[in-house]
Amino acid sequence: MTSASPNEEILRFGVFELNLRAGELHKSGRKVKLQVLPVRILAILLEMAGQVVTREELREKLWPADTFVDFEHSLNTAIAKLRRALNDEAEKPRFIETLPRRGYRFVGSVAESLPAPHELRASTAPAADLVGGTFVLCDENSSNFLSLPVDDVTLTEKEKLEAAKDDLGLSLLFAARRVLLVHRGTRVKVLKALSASSCWEVRILEGEFTGETALVPLKCLRQAADEGT
C-alpha cells in the first residue's frame, strides 16, 4: 500500500482521499475505481463543502453550453456511481446530501493537504531557470481546472470573449480544443516565454491533453516536487 506524497494536493474525508492532481479517489490507501465524471463531481462538491451546488451549476461546470448530452441522465448516473464508491446512501447521507429539485451538498468533514510552503513558484525563479523545467499548474482562486489557450491568437480571442461575457464564443473555443480545460496540479514542461504576453508556452505531460502545448500565466506555475527548491 502506498501513501500520497505530502506535496500533492489531497482532500481527505472519512477513510477517503481525493488526489486532485491525479484525479484519483483512494479508500484507506487503496485506489477506488471510479470514472472521470463522478470524480469531477466529487471534486466540485468537496471544494464547496457545506454549500448547495445546484444541478445547473454542475451542468455549467461539467458540460460546455453547446454540448449535446442527456444531462439529467448523465448527472443522475454519475451521482449514483459516486455514492456506490463512497458507500453512501441518499436516504441517510454521510457525505452527499440531495436537495430535491435543487442540487447536492457535501455534508462530511473535509481536511486539505496543500503543497509545502517552501515549494517554489515559477514567478520567484530567474527566467533563465524556467525553460526546460517541470512545473505543476496552480490557481490562486483554488479552482480545480485552468482554461489554457493553445496559442497567442487564441489567448487574445479568449480575453476579448471573456470581457464581452460571450459564453457561446468561449464554448466554441473549448469545443474546437483551442482552449484546453486542464486539471490543477497537472505537470507541464516549460518550453519558452512569449514576449508579447506574460504567458509561457508549456507542454502538458499528463492527463487528457498529454503532449499538447498551451499557454500558462507565470503565476499559475509552481515547481514540481521532484525538481527541488
C-alpha positions as CSV (number, residue, x, y, z in Angstrom):
1,M,0.0,0.0,0.0
2,T,1.4,3.4,-1.0
3,S,0.7,6.7,0.5
4,A,0.4,10.0,-1.3
5,S,3.3,12.5,-1.4
6,P,2.8,15.3,1.2
7,N,3.4,17.7,-1.7
8,E,0.3,16.6,-3.6
9,E,-3.0,18.4,-3.1
10,I,-5.2,15.9,-1.2
11,L,-8.7,16.3,0.2
12,R,-9.5,13.9,3.0
13,F,-12.9,12.9,4.3
14,G,-13.5,9.9,6.5
15,V,-11.4,7.0,5.2
16,F,-11.3,8.5,1.7
17,E,-8.8,10.7,0.0
18,L,-9.2,12.6,-3.3
19,N,-6.0,13.4,-5.1
20,L,-6.8,16.5,-7.1
21,R,-3.6,16.3,-9.1
22,A,-4.1,12.7,-10.3
23,G,-7.9,12.8,-10.3
24,E,-8.0,9.6,-8.2
25,L,-10.0,8.5,-5.2
26,H,-8.5,6.3,-2.5
27,K,-10.1,4.4,0.4
28,S,-7.8,3.6,3.3
29,G,-4.9,4.0,0.9
30,R,-6.3,1.8,-1.9
31,K,-7.4,3.2,-5.2
32,V,-11.1,3.2,-5.8
33,K,-12.2,2.5,-9.4
34,L,-14.3,5.5,-10.5
35,Q,-14.9,7.1,-13.8
36,V,-13.8,10.7,-14.6
37,L,-17.3,12.4,-14.4
38,P,-18.1,11.2,-10.8
39,V,-14.5,12.2,-9.7
40,R,-15.0,15.7,-11.2
41,I,-18.4,16.0,-9.4
42,L,-16.8,14.9,-6.1
43,A,-14.0,17.5,-6.5
44,I,-16.6,20.2,-7.1
45,L,-18.7,19.2,-4.1
46,L,-15.6,18.9,-1.8
47,E,-14.4,22.3,-3.0
48,M,-17.8,23.8,-2.0
49,A,-18.3,21.6,1.1
50,G,-21.3,22.7,3.2
51,Q,-22.7,24.7,0.3
52,V,-25.5,23.8,-2.0
53,V,-24.3,23.1,-5.5
54,T,-27.2,23.3,-7.9
55,R,-27.7,20.9,-10.8
56,E,-27.5,23.9,-13.1
57,E,-24.1,24.8,-11.6
58,L,-22.9,21.3,-12.2
59,R,-24.1,21.4,-15.8
60,E,-22.2,24.6,-16.4
61,K,-19.0,23.3,-14.8
62,L,-19.1,19.9,-16.5
63,W,-20.5,20.4,-19.9
64,P,-19.9,23.3,-22.4
65,A,-23.1,25.2,-23.4
66,D,-23.2,23.7,-26.9
67,T,-22.6,20.1,-25.8
68,F,-25.5,17.8,-26.7
69,V,-25.9,15.4,-23.8
70,D,-28.8,13.9,-21.8
71,F,-27.8,16.0,-18.8
72,E,-30.4,14.6,-16.3
73,H,-29.5,11.0,-17.0
74,S,-25.7,11.6,-17.1
75,L,-25.7,13.5,-13.8
76,N,-28.0,11.1,-12.0
77,T,-25.9,8.1,-13.2
78,A,-22.7,9.8,-12.1
79,I,-24.1,10.7,-8.7
80,A,-25.3,7.1,-8.2
81,K,-21.8,5.7,-9.1
82,L,-20.2,8.2,-6.8
83,R,-22.5,7.2,-3.9
84,R,-21.7,3.5,-4.5
85,A,-18.0,4.2,-4.4
86,L,-18.4,6.1,-1.1
87,N,-20.8,3.5,0.3
88,D,-23.2,6.4,0.8
89,E,-27.0,6.4,0.9
90,A,-29.3,9.1,-0.4
91,E,-31.8,8.5,2.4
92,K,-29.1,8.6,5.1
93,P,-26.2,10.5,3.6
94,R,-22.8,10.6,5.3
95,F,-21.2,12.6,2.5
96,I,-23.6,13.7,-0.3
97,E,-26.9,15.2,0.6
98,T,-29.6,15.5,-2.1
99,L,-31.7,18.6,-2.1
100,P,-34.8,17.7,-4.2
101,R,-35.2,19.8,-7.3
102,R,-32.2,21.9,-6.3
103,G,-28.9,20.0,-6.2
104,Y,-26.4,18.5,-3.8
105,R,-24.3,19.4,-0.8
106,F,-21.3,17.7,0.7
107,V,-22.0,17.3,4.4
108,G,-18.9,15.4,5.6
109,S,-15.8,16.9,7.2
110,V,-13.0,17.8,4.8
111,A,-9.3,18.2,5.5
112,E,-7.0,19.6,2.9
113,S,-3.3,18.9,2.4
114,L,-1.7,21.7,0.3
115,P,1.8,21.9,-1.2
116,A,4.5,22.6,1.3
117,P,5.2,26.4,1.9
118,H,8.8,26.1,0.7
119,E,7.7,24.9,-2.8
120,L,8.9,27.4,-5.4
121,R,6.5,29.3,-7.6
122,A,7.8,30.0,-11.1
123,S,7.3,33.7,-10.5
124,T,10.1,33.6,-7.9
125,A,12.7,31.9,-10.1
126,P,15.0,33.6,-12.6
127,A,13.6,33.4,-16.1
128,A,16.6,31.6,-17.5
129,D,16.0,28.8,-15.0
130,L,12.4,28.1,-16.2
131,V,12.9,26.8,-19.7
132,G,13.1,23.1,-19.7
133,G,11.9,22.9,-16.1
134,T,9.0,20.8,-14.9
135,F,6.2,22.6,-13.0
136,V,2.6,21.9,-11.9
137,L,-0.4,24.1,-12.6
138,C,-1.8,26.0,-9.7
139,D,-4.6,28.6,-9.3
140,E,-4.7,31.3,-6.7
141,N,-8.5,31.1,-6.8
142,S,-8.4,27.4,-5.8
143,S,-10.3,26.3,-8.9
144,N,-9.9,22.7,-9.9
145,F,-9.3,23.5,-13.5
146,L,-7.5,26.0,-15.6
147,S,-8.5,27.1,-19.1
148,L,-5.4,27.3,-21.3
149,P,-5.3,28.8,-24.8
150,V,-3.2,26.8,-27.3
151,D,-1.5,29.9,-28.9
152,D,-1.3,33.7,-28.6
153,V,-4.0,34.3,-31.2
154,T,-6.4,32.2,-29.1
155,L,-5.3,34.0,-26.0
156,T,-6.3,37.3,-27.4
157,E,-9.6,36.0,-28.7
158,K,-10.3,34.4,-25.3
159,E,-9.6,37.6,-23.4
160,K,-12.0,39.5,-25.8
161,L,-14.8,36.9,-25.3
162,E,-14.3,37.0,-21.5
163,A,-14.5,40.8,-21.5
164,A,-17.7,40.6,-23.6
165,K,-19.1,37.8,-21.4
166,D,-19.6,35.8,-24.6
167,D,-20.2,32.3,-23.2
168,L,-21.2,30.9,-26.5
169,G,-17.9,32.1,-28.1
170,L,-15.9,30.6,-25.3
171,S,-17.8,27.3,-25.6
172,L,-16.8,27.1,-29.2
173,L,-13.2,27.6,-28.3
174,F,-13.4,24.7,-25.9
175,A,-15.2,22.5,-28.4
176,A,-12.6,23.2,-31.1
177,R,-9.8,22.4,-28.5
178,R,-8.3,25.8,-28.9
179,V,-8.8,26.3,-25.2
180,L,-8.0,23.3,-23.0
181,L,-9.6,22.7,-19.6
182,V,-6.7,21.2,-17.7
183,H,-6.8,19.9,-14.1
184,R,-5.0,21.9,-11.4
185,G,-1.9,20.0,-10.4
186,T,-1.1,18.7,-13.9
187,R,2.6,18.5,-14.6
188,V,3.9,20.6,-17.5
189,K,7.3,21.4,-19.1
190,V,8.2,25.0,-19.8
191,L,9.2,25.4,-23.5
192,K,9.6,29.2,-23.9
193,A,8.4,32.6,-22.9
194,L,6.2,34.7,-25.1
195,S,7.4,38.2,-25.4
196,A,4.0,39.5,-26.4
197,S,2.3,38.4,-23.2
198,S,3.0,37.4,-19.6
199,C,2.4,33.7,-20.5
200,W,4.8,30.8,-21.1
201,E,4.4,28.1,-23.6
202,V,4.3,24.7,-21.9
203,R,4.0,21.0,-23.0
204,I,1.4,19.1,-21.0
205,L,2.9,15.9,-19.5
206,E,-0.1,14.0,-18.2
207,G,-3.8,13.7,-18.4
208,E,-6.3,14.0,-21.3
209,F,-4.1,16.5,-23.2
210,T,-0.7,14.8,-22.8
211,G,1.7,16.0,-25.4
212,E,-0.2,19.1,-26.4
213,T,1.1,22.6,-25.9
214,A,-0.7,25.6,-24.3
215,L,0.0,29.0,-22.8
216,V,0.1,29.4,-19.0
217,P,0.4,32.7,-16.9
218,L,3.6,32.7,-14.9
219,K,1.7,33.0,-11.7
220,C,0.0,29.6,-12.4
221,L,3.2,27.6,-12.5
222,R,4.6,26.0,-9.3
223,Q,7.8,24.0,-9.3
224,A,7.3,20.2,-9.2
225,A,8.3,18.5,-6.0
226,D,10.9,16.3,-7.8
227,E,12.6,19.4,-9.3
228,G,13.9,20.6,-5.9
229,T,13.6,24.0,-4.4
